[in-house]
Amino acid sequence: MLYSISEKILDCAGYVAAFFISPDAINFNFIQLGVVLLMLIAIALVCWFIPFIFRHHNIR
């Protein structure tokens, strides 16, 4: 299951990286992994901010 999730993440990163650099480039895999890292950081930040967004402020 983790393998299929990682394949989907790499496929998505490949599509995103293809917008900025040609897939025929020598370092495309390196750039693709960089895009994966940025995507995972963005997802982690969104998950971290969700409690702050829905937190109820107690105004007294």
Secondary structure as the mmCIF struct_conf table of DSSP 4:
data_model
#
loop_
_struct_conf.conf_type_id
_struct_conf.id
_struct_conf.beg_label_comp_id
_struct_conf.beg_label_asym_id
_struct_conf.beg_label_seq_id
_struct_conf.end_label_comp_id
_struct_conf.end_label_asym_id
_struct_conf.end_label_seq_id
HELX_RH_AL_P HELX_RH_AL_P1 LEU A 2 PHE A 20
BEND BEND1 ILE A 21 ILE A 21
TURN_TY1_P TURN_TY1_P1 PRO A 23 ASP A 24
BEND BEND2 ALA A 25 ALA A 25
TURN_TY1_P TURN_TY1_P2 ILE A 26 ASN A 27
HELX_RH_AL_P HELX_RH_AL_P2 PHE A 28 ILE A 53
BEND BEND3 PHE A 54 PHE A 54
HELX_LH_PP_P HELX_LH_PP_P1 ARG A 55 HIS A 57
#
